[in-house]
Amino acid sequence: MSLRTLVFSGLAVGLIAIGGTLAFSPWNAPGVAQVQQVETPLQTSPSAEPRAVPQTQAQVQLSFAPIVQAVSPSVVNVYATRIEAQSASPFASDPFFSRFFGDQYFQSRPRESRSLGSGVVVDGSGVILTNSHVINGATDVRIALSDGREFAVDTVVEDQQTDLAVLRVRDTRGVSFPAISFANSDDLLVGDLVLAIGNPFGVGQTVTSGIVSALARTGVESSDYEFFIQTDAAINPGNSGGALVDMQGRLVGINTAIYSQSGGSVGIGFAIPANMAKLVADAGVTGGQIVRPWFGAKMQAVDSGIAASLGMDAPHGALITEVAPDGPAARAGLQSGDVILSVDGQRVDDPSAFNFRLATKPIGQTTTLERLRGTSTDTIDFLVEAAPAPAGDAIATVSSGSRFSGVTIRQLDPALAEAQNLPYDATGVLITAIEPNSPADAMGLRVNDVILALNNVTITDANTFAETATQRVRTWQIIFQRDGRVSRAIVSG
């Protein structure tokens, strides 16, 4: 077993799974002591309010109860049901048992499984934010409020790139749902007090307290936007999708994963920052799509050797290694060898930090990038743009009458090539969808395969693929690229 095992904090039923001034005044209950302003400001971020530490025994004994009472109604339990194929009997291929019991007796039967998670109400009309991995593949999803009322929900956004999903209550029955407010997660400082609220192990809504242990953590999970808040507030299986809140009762993060050997909390939990979560939540509330910025350049981290060669005091920033022709980065004047040091004044430590900062910027906004070129540092304006939509003739679907029936492809362009970690000038067509049980599926093709050639015909665009793939031949020779490797397959027509 690895010394550090990453565990998503969703719980599968039946399986072994794994400061600011403490001003509670907005939710003060009778008998709760008021906290006096302490004139001891500590280090803060530029836009944050001054922090203070407890100065008296009375302050140390204050309770989080007012915050919990105000926030807990906004945190829900999420129940996801999946239908899975049960393994066939080991005697299914035995002719003796088949003779006496019949083949029908040994056929696979669907099995229903249920998993538990948490969610956060982000709009009073019944919109809930949770983790994508909590509801992924579910055939039925329900949520339960803290008072026990249950509601069926529909999935309106499932974004695996951020591991976030948005649910909407199917029938609100005239109910107004208590929504939580978002904080600016960029204002968080290491050491800030936070509360984690969720449904660990299915025992019911649970509150734990801790501090922000670290910010901008990467290497936690394989999502496209790694920039996690680390906390020592106890997070366990079932907490996925739950709330991480600050001392003003605002949402600062969505609890997502933990490091653990046993499956339980060891004080290393991770949450998706509220600034990213709000982007996905807004798309769910408005019913729109998530449109992400495209930078148009590839980057790598600045290590100590690169930093020394550039005359930097310490390694940080995102080094541009390749620029897409006529992409947003190229139009902004960026070149290979430039280092991005900050975005709108927010420090960039590595490419993951840059991707996160850019992803939270709205399309059409002009943002300021601090750039190191050679030994000189300057700032440039960068227009945030979406990747260009593919032209109509850049997509093709083979519908019937072909060995490739059921496959949908898209012609490679610089933005698509970048998303697939291919060179900007890569040619071919990318498989974007395969219909289950279709001839293409039976042939063994996979989504994200890149078709390079068919029967010695080089595939440069969607039209060439469609014309070639619909021919009637006895044998197909397919040159394709999968996971960075080019292979050849011979398939009968």
C-alpha positions, 0 to 999 in steps of 0.5 A: 500500500502506498504511504499516501493513498488518495481517497475521494470522499464519496461513500459506497454503501455496503463496500469498504471505503474509505484569522479573521476576527471571530465576529459572529454578530450576524448570527448571534444567539442569546447568551453568546458572548460578543467578540471585541475587536482586537488591535493586533493585525496579522499578515493579510492578503491585499484584499482581505480583512485584518486577522486577529488571534484570541486574546482572552480566555473568554474569546478562546471559549467562544462557540462556532454554533451561530455559524453552524446554525446559519449554514447547516440548512444549506448543506444536503445529503446526496444519494446516487443510485447506479445499475451495475452488471453482476458477475456471471456465475463461475459455473456459467460455462460448465456444460453439466450445470448448463444442461440441468439448469439452463443457460438462462439461469447463469446470465448476468443480472443487473445489480443496484448499488447506492452511494452517499455524498454531500452537496451545497445549495447555491440558489434558492430555486433548488440548485445544488453544487456537488462533486462530479464523482458523487453522481457520475453514472447514476441513474437516479439522484436524490437529495435530503435537507438537514430537516429530513425532507427528500427531493428528486433532482436532475443533473444539469451540469456535470463537469469532470474537468473540475470534478464538479456537478450541478443538480436542480430539484425536479419538483420544488413543491413551493419550497424555498431552499436556503442558499449559501453565499460564496466567499472570494477564495483568493482572500484565504490565508494559511491558518484561517479557521474553517468548518467542514460540513457534510455526511461522512460515512452516512451517519448524518450531517456532521460538522468539523473544525480546523484551519487552512493548512495550505493553499494552491495544492497540486498533484492531488487528483487528475483534474484539469484544474488543480489548485486545492485548499488543504485543511485539517478539518476532518473530512471522511468518505461521504463528505464529498461535495460538502461545504468548507466555510469561513468564519463569516459563514461563507462558502470557501470550498467544496470538499473533494478528497483526502490522503489516507491509508485507512480510508478515514481522516488523518488531517489532510483534506482537499477542497476545490476553491469557491472561485472555481466552484462559483463558475460552475454553479453560475452555469447551472443556475442560468442553464448555460454552458461552461465556456472556458478560456483558451490561452493558446500556449503550452507551459512548464514549471520553472525549476531551480535550474531554469530559474538560475539561467534566467537570473531569478532569485527563486523558482516560480512562474509558468514558462512558455514552451510553445505558442499556437499560431494565431492563438490568443497568446500569440496575439498578445505578443507572448513567445516561447521562453517568456515566463508568466509571473502573475495574473492580475497581481495574483502570483503564479507558482506553476502552470496549474496555478496559471490555468486556474487563474485564467479559468476563473476569468470571464470571456471577453475580459482583459486581464493583466499578465506579469511577464519575464522576458530575458532579464526584464519584467513587464506587464501586458494586457491579455484578452480572455478568449474562448477556443474557436468553435469547430466549423460544420465540416470539421465534424463527421458521423458515420451512421450506417453501412460501414465498418465504422458505423457509430463513430463520430470524429472531429478534425484536429485544430490547434485548440483541440490538439493542445487539449489532447497534448498533441503538437499544434500542427498535428493532423488527423481526426479525433474520435469524440464519440462511439455508439455502444454496440456499434460496428465501430465499438466492436472493432475496438476503437476508443474515444480520443483515438486519433485516426491518421490513415485508412488503407494508405489514405492519409486522413487530413480532415473530416471529409477525407475520413467520411469518404474513405470510411464509407467505402466497401472493402474486404479489409481495413488497415488503420493507422491510429494514435492512442495514448501517445503511441502510433499503432496499426490494426488490420480489421476485416470489412 
